[in-house]
Amino acid sequence: MMKRYLMLCAFILSTLTLLAHDDKVTGILETDMVSFPGGKCQMYRLYLKDKDLDHTPFSVNRPSEFLSQRSIDRRKRQGIPVDLTDLPVAPAYEKQVTEAGIEIVGKSKWNNTLLIRIHKDKELRKLDGLEFITKRKKVFQAPDSVSQSMRSNVRNGLNEWSQGDGFYGAADAQLKSLNGKRLHESGYCGKGMMIAVFDGGFMNVDKIPALHKIKLAGVKDFVVPESKNVFGEMEHGTMVLSTMAAHAPDFYVGVAPDAQYLLIRCEDERTESLAEEDYWASAAEYADSCGVDVINSSLGYHGFDDSSMDHHYYEQDGNTALISRTASMCADKGIVCVNSAGNDGMGSWKKINFPADAKDILTVGSINEHGMNAAFSAVGPTADGRIKPDVMAFGSPTCVITGRGSIINDNGTSFSSPLVAGMVACLWQALPGKTAKQIIKLVKLAGDNQQHPDNVFGYGVPDFWKAYQTGKAIK
């Protein structure tokens, strides 16, 4: 789909930039074609009828058995009760599926589903008679071969040609565009907040000097099969993360350098399938259980390798697609989900992707340095008539740090989204008494287009100092 094409374009642009500005270009990312790990297989999503309350060992009255204390505390601060969707999938149902000889590779408690992997369709017969399964949906068919990423080398330091003016270096303009400096100067740089970053890989995050000071809360992989090392996968997540977490004074400082970061791989860059929505759902539930405050998801879907799985515009109601339904639940758990709008503005699809259609999230589109919308930035409205995107930020281009450790300018709503997500963490640090939905509303009302929001700019570019001032005045 278009997402994969734009990632390839981003890689080509990165390479050309390095060739133009760096005489030491060894170690550029290379790929080879290999057999799909684990061989030919299929995955199905099983929908379950209930949580088997008569037999489950879990109870909403004992949330510490399936949620961290940080997650429980976040709910308490916002007056959010633990409910039945928080209960894990019924262990008895899982056991029966496993005993039938079926491999479970994923699950979603919010959606009450299981993700299974089989090698031949006839294996599905083993599930006949399991009345708690209400529906089966094929979500993945393994290809014959896939590309294999090779980890690139890292520069010893940031390229001097990209050094900007002042403390924030090359990242100065994008922070200034959101009026984030005033929050930083007041001591709000994301301290005490936890941001989950959903992506397809975090190439060399463990090696890049500008990311050495990152407050890493953890790393998790939900792709099937898991990577041997998420720091050896694609660089897209590295570039996204850098806009928030990098800390190299006078060269590049991100918008939320004091926040904690939970890095989660839930995008399989080798294929495009509905199973990635199951990975995303598992990632969101894991992030919730860890107690994250903000999710940045620079991911989006609508077309797949198997066109019979493609989404349709009429599904964009924030509830029909599993990934969108999951994203719509985040605020009800006390989390602000920030998602890129998508880069299909110049394609035949044109609309925002899934889960950018979700309710109670911040969907972010791209502008250039002159405040004009980027031609590639996807537009709304949703199928049920809601305004999308919600807000805008630099994305044509955004200054990022690559997986090789070089500073470049790159394009995409993927890089607009984390600018907003990082600033949301700073804003919420400054306004700890607000709920997720209140923070979302404050950000939208601080947009420079909030008087007449539309489906190109949404509520516009948010002024986070204004959001803070407004929030502080409202008790």
C-alpha positions in Angstrom: 0.0 0.0 0.0 1.0 3.7 -0.1 2.5 3.6 3.4 5.2 1.1 2.3 5.9 3.2 -0.8 6.3 6.4 1.2 8.7 4.6 3.7 10.8 3.5 0.7 10.8 7.1 -0.6 11.9 8.3 2.9 14.8 5.8 2.8 15.8 7.0 -0.7 15.7 10.6 0.5 17.8 9.7 3.6 20.4 8.0 1.4 20.6 11.0 -1.0 21.0 13.3 1.9 23.8 11.3 3.2 25.5 11.2 -0.2 25.2 14.9 -0.5 26.5 15.8 3.0 28.6 12.8 4.2 31.7 11.4 2.7 31.4 8.3 4.8 28.4 6.5 3.5 29.3 2.9 4.4 26.7 0.8 6.2 23.6 2.1 4.4 20.6 -0.2 5.1 20.5 -3.1 2.6 17.9 -5.8 2.1 17.8 -9.4 0.7 14.9 -11.6 -0.1 14.5 -14.6 2.2 11.8 -17.2 3.0 9.1 -16.0 5.4 10.2 -16.9 8.9 8.5 -20.0 10.1 7.4 -21.0 6.6 4.1 -20.9 4.9 1.2 -20.2 7.3 -2.1 -18.4 7.8 -3.5 -16.5 10.7 -7.1 -16.2 11.8 -8.8 -13.9 14.3 -11.2 -15.8 16.6 -14.0 -13.8 18.2 -15.1 -15.1 21.6 -18.7 -14.8 23.0 -17.8 -13.6 26.5 -15.2 -13.5 29.3 -16.5 -16.7 30.9 -17.2 -14.9 34.1 -18.4 -18.0 35.9 -14.9 -19.6 35.6 -12.4 -16.9 35.1 -9.9 -16.4 37.9 -9.8 -12.7 37.3 -11.9 -10.0 38.8 -12.3 -6.2 38.3 -12.0 -6.0 42.1 -8.4 -7.3 41.8 -6.9 -5.2 39.0 -3.3 -5.6 40.3 -3.4 -9.2 38.8 -3.5 -7.8 35.3 -2.6 -4.1 35.5 0.5 -2.4 36.9 0.1 0.0 39.8 0.9 2.9 37.5 -2.0 1.9 35.2 -4.3 1.6 38.2 -3.2 5.0 39.6 -3.7 6.6 36.2 -7.3 5.4 36.2 -7.9 6.6 39.7 -6.6 10.1 38.9 -9.2 10.3 36.1 -12.1 8.6 37.9 -12.1 5.7 35.5 -13.2 2.3 36.9 -11.7 -1.0 35.8 -14.4 -2.8 33.7 -15.0 -6.1 32.0 -13.0 -5.1 28.9 -10.0 -5.0 31.1 -10.3 -8.6 32.2 -7.9 -11.0 30.3 -9.3 -13.4 27.7 -10.9 -16.4 29.5 -8.1 -18.8 30.4 -10.5 -21.8 29.9 -11.2 -20.7 26.3 -7.5 -20.4 25.6 -6.8 -23.8 27.0 -9.5 -25.5 24.9 -8.1 -23.9 21.7 -4.5 -25.0 22.6 -5.6 -28.5 23.6 -7.3 -28.8 20.2 -3.9 -28.4 18.7 -4.1 -24.8 17.6 -1.3 -22.3 18.2 -2.3 -19.0 19.8 0.1 -16.2 18.8 -1.8 -13.1 20.0 -4.9 -11.9 21.9 -6.9 -8.8 22.7 -8.9 -8.5 25.9 -10.5 -5.2 24.9 -11.9 -6.9 21.8 -12.2 -10.4 23.3 -10.3 -12.1 20.4 -7.6 -14.6 19.8 -5.0 -14.6 17.0 -4.1 -18.2 15.9 -1.6 -19.5 13.4 -2.1 -22.6 11.2 -0.3 -24.1 8.3 -3.3 -25.6 6.4 -6.9 -24.6 6.3 -8.1 -28.1 7.3 -6.6 -27.4 10.8 -9.5 -25.1 11.4 -11.7 -28.2 11.7 -10.1 -28.8 15.1 -12.1 -25.8 16.3 -15.5 -27.2 15.3 -17.6 -27.7 18.4 -16.0 -24.9 20.4 -19.2 -22.9 20.9 -17.5 -20.0 22.6 -16.0 -19.0 19.2 -18.6 -16.8 17.5 -16.7 -15.9 14.3 -13.4 -16.6 12.4 -11.7 -14.1 10.2 -8.7 -14.7 8.1 -6.2 -11.9 8.6 -2.9 -13.2 7.2 -1.5 -15.3 4.4 2.3 -15.7 4.5 4.1 -14.7 1.2 6.6 -16.9 -0.5 9.5 -14.6 0.4 10.1 -11.3 2.2 12.8 -8.7 2.4 15.4 -9.0 5.2 16.7 -5.8 6.7 20.4 -5.5 7.6 21.4 -3.3 10.5 23.4 -0.2 9.4 26.4 1.3 11.0 26.2 4.4 13.2 28.0 7.7 12.9 30.2 8.6 15.8 28.5 12.0 16.1 25.8 14.2 14.6 26.6 15.8 11.3 27.8 19.3 11.9 26.3 20.7 8.7 22.9 20.4 10.3 23.7 22.2 13.5 21.0 24.8 14.2 20.9 27.9 16.3 20.6 27.6 20.0 20.0 24.8 22.5 17.5 22.8 20.3 19.7 22.9 17.3 18.2 21.6 14.0 14.9 20.8 15.9 14.3 24.4 17.0 11.8 25.4 14.4 9.4 22.5 14.9 9.2 23.1 18.7 8.7 26.8 18.1 5.9 26.2 15.7 3.9 24.5 18.5 4.9 27.2 21.0 6.4 24.5 23.0 9.5 26.5 24.2 7.4 28.3 26.8 6.3 25.0 28.3 9.9 23.8 28.4 11.1 27.1 29.9 8.5 26.6 32.6 10.0 23.2 33.4 7.6 21.0 31.5 9.6 18.7 29.3 7.6 15.5 29.9 9.1 14.5 33.2 7.1 11.7 34.9 5.1 11.0 31.7 5.4 7.7 29.8 5.0 7.7 26.0 4.5 4.4 24.1 5.9 4.5 20.5 4.2 2.0 18.1 6.3 1.3 15.0 8.0 -1.3 12.8 11.5 -1.1 14.2 14.0 1.1 16.0 17.2 0.8 14.1 20.2 1.6 16.3 18.3 3.4 19.1 20.7 1.5 21.4 23.7 3.0 19.6 23.0 6.5 18.5 24.7 9.0 20.8 21.8 11.5 20.6 19.5 8.9 22.2 21.8 7.7 24.9 20.0 9.8 27.5 16.6 8.3 26.6 14.6 7.2 29.7 13.7 3.7 28.4 10.7 2.2 30.1 10.9 -1.1 28.1 10.9 -2.8 24.7 8.2 -5.2 23.4 7.5 -6.9 20.1 4.0 -8.2 19.1 4.8 -9.0 15.4 4.5 -12.7 14.5 7.2 -14.0 14.5 9.1 -11.7 16.8 12.3 -10.0 15.7 15.5 -11.2 17.2 16.4 -7.5 17.9 14.0 -4.5 17.4 17.1 -2.3 17.2 18.1 -4.1 14.1 14.8 -3.5 12.3 13.7 -0.6 10.1 14.7 3.0 11.0 11.2 4.5 10.8 10.7 4.2 14.5 14.1 5.7 15.2 13.2 8.8 13.2 9.8 9.1 14.9 11.3 8.6 18.4 14.1 11.1 17.7 11.6 14.0 17.3 10.5 13.5 20.9 13.4 11.9 22.9 16.7 13.0 21.4 18.9 15.1 23.6 22.0 16.5 22.0 22.1 20.2 23.0 23.0 22.6 20.2 22.5 19.9 17.6 19.1 18.3 18.2 16.8 18.2 21.2 13.3 16.7 20.9 10.0 18.0 22.1 9.8 15.7 25.2 13.3 14.8 26.3 12.4 14.1 29.9 9.6 11.6 29.3 9.9 7.9 29.6 9.6 5.8 26.4 8.1 2.4 25.9 9.2 1.1 22.5 6.7 -1.4 20.9 7.1 -3.1 17.5 3.6 -3.9 16.1 4.2 -3.2 12.4 5.6 -5.9 10.1 7.3 -3.9 7.3 7.7 -7.1 5.2 4.0 -7.6 4.6 0.7 -5.7 4.8 -2.2 -7.6 6.4 -5.1 -7.3 8.8 -3.0 -9.2 11.4 -1.1 -5.9 12.0 -4.3 -4.6 13.5 -4.3 -7.5 16.0 -0.6 -6.6 16.8 -1.7 -3.0 17.3 -4.5 -4.0 19.6 -2.1 -6.1 21.7 0.3 -3.3 21.8 -2.3 -0.8 23.1 -3.4 -3.2 25.8 0.2 -3.8 26.9 0.9 -0.1 26.9 -2.2 0.4 29.0 -1.2 -2.3 31.5 2.3 -0.6 31.8 0.6 2.7 32.7 1.5 4.8 29.7 0.0 8.2 29.4 0.4 8.9 25.7 0.6 6.6 22.6 2.2 7.8 19.4 1.2 5.6 16.5 2.8 6.7 13.2 1.0 3.8 11.5 -2.1 3.5 9.3 -3.8 0.9 7.1 -6.4 0.6 4.4 -5.0 -1.6 1.6 -3.4 -5.0 2.1 -1.4 -7.6 0.1 -4.6 -9.6 -0.2 -7.0 -7.1 -1.7 -10.0 -9.1 -0.3 -9.0 -7.8 3.1 -8.9 -4.1 2.0 -10.9 -1.6 4.1 -13.6 0.6 2.6 -14.3 4.2 3.3 -17.8 3.4 4.7 -16.0 1.6 7.5 -14.4 4.8 8.8 -16.7 5.2 11.8 -14.1 4.7 14.5 -15.6 1.4 15.4 -15.9 -1.0 12.5 -12.1 -1.8 12.0 -10.6 -3.6 15.0 -7.7 -1.2 15.1 -9.9 1.8 15.1 -12.3 0.4 17.8 -9.2 -0.3 19.9 -7.8 3.2 19.4 -11.3 4.7 20.3 -11.1 2.9 23.7 -7.8 4.5 24.7 -9.2 7.7 26.2 -11.7 5.7 28.2 -8.7 4.0 29.8 -7.1 7.3 30.5 -4.6 7.4 27.6 -4.2 10.1 24.9 -3.6 8.3 21.6 -2.0 10.4 18.9 -2.0 8.9 15.3 -0.7 10.1 12.0 -3.4 11.0 9.4 -1.7 9.1 6.6 0.2 10.1 3.5 -2.5 9.2 0.8 -3.5 12.8 0.0 -2.1 12.5 -3.6 -3.2 9.0 -4.2 -6.6 7.5 -5.2 -7.5 6.8 -1.5 -6.9 10.4 -0.3 -8.6 9.9 3.0 -7.1 9.3 6.4 -6.1 5.7 7.2 -7.2 3.4 10.0 -7.0 4.0 13.0 -6.9 7.7 12.2 -10.7 7.6 12.0 -10.9 6.6 15.7 -12.9 8.7 18.2 -11.4 10.5 21.1 -7.8 10.6 19.7 -5.7 13.2 18.1 -5.2 12.6 14.4 -2.3 14.7 13.0 -1.8 15.9 9.5 1.2 17.7 8.0 2.1 21.3 7.1 5.2 22.9 5.7 7.2 25.7 7.3 4.8 28.3 5.8 1.7 26.8 7.4 0.4 25.3 4.1 -1.0 21.7 4.2 1.3 19.1 2.6 -0.2 17.7 -0.6 0.4 14.2 0.7 -1.4 14.8 4.0 -4.6 12.7 4.1 -7.9 14.4 4.6 -11.3 13.7 6.2 -14.1 13.6 7.0 -14.8 10.2 8.6 -17.6 8.2 7.1 -19.9 9.2 10.0 -19.1 12.9 9.4 -16.5 13.8 12.0 -13.8 16.3 11.2 -10.4 14.8 10.6 -7.5 15.4 10.9 -7.8 16.9 14.3 -4.6 19.1 14.3 -1.5 19.8 12.2 2.2 19.9 12.7 5.5 20.1 10.7 5.7 17.2 8.3 6.9 18.7 5.1 9.5 18.4 6.2 10.3 17.4 9.8 13.8 17.4 11.0 14.6 13.8 12.3 17.6 11.6 13.2 18.0 8.6 11.0 18.9 5.0 12.0 22.4 5.8 11.1 22.5 8.8 13.5 22.5 11.5 10.9 20.2 14.6 11.0 18.0 15.0 7.9 14.8 16.6 6.8 12.1 14.1 5.9 8.5 14.2 4.9 5.4 12.5 6.3 2.6 12.6 8.8 4.6 9.9 10.6 6.8 12.7 11.9 4.0 15.2 12.5 2.3 12.9 14.9 5.2 12.5 17.5 5.7 16.3 17.6 2.1 16.5 18.9 2.4 13.4 21.1 5.6 14.7 22.8 4.0 18.1 23.4 0.9 16.4 24.8 3.1 14.8 27.4 4.6 18.1 28.4 1.1 19.7 28.6 -0.2 16.9 30.7 2.8 17.1 33.0 1.8 20.8 33.5 -1.8 19.9 34.0 -1.8 16.6 35.9 -5.4 16.9 37.1 -6.9 16.8 33.6 -8.3 13.6 32.0 -7.2 12.3 28.7 -10.4 13.6 27.0 -9.9 17.0 28.6 -6.3 17.2 27.3 -7.5 16.2 23.8 -10.1 19.0 23.9 -7.6 21.6 25.1 -5.2 20.7 22.3 -7.9 21.1 19.6 -9.2 24.4 21.1 -5.7 25.8 21.0 -5.5 25.2 17.2 -5.1 28.2 14.9 -8.1 27.0 12.9 -10.4 26.3 15.8 -12.9 29.0 14.9 -13.7 27.2 11.6 -12.3 23.6 11.7 -12.3 21.8 8.4 -11.3 18.4 6.9 -7.9 19.6 5.5 -6.4 21.4 8.5 -8.8 20.2 11.3 -8.5 22.6 14.2 -5.1 23.7 12.9 -1.7 23.9 14.5 -2.0 23.9 18.3 -0.4 26.5 20.5 0.6 24.4 23.5 1.3 27.4 25.7 -2.3 28.6 25.0 -3.6 25.1 25.8 -1.7 25.3 29.1 -3.0 28.7 30.0 -6.6 27.7 29.1 -6.3 24.5 31.0 -4.9 26.2 34.1 -7.8 28.7 34.1 -10.4 25.9 33.9 -11.0 24.2 37.2 
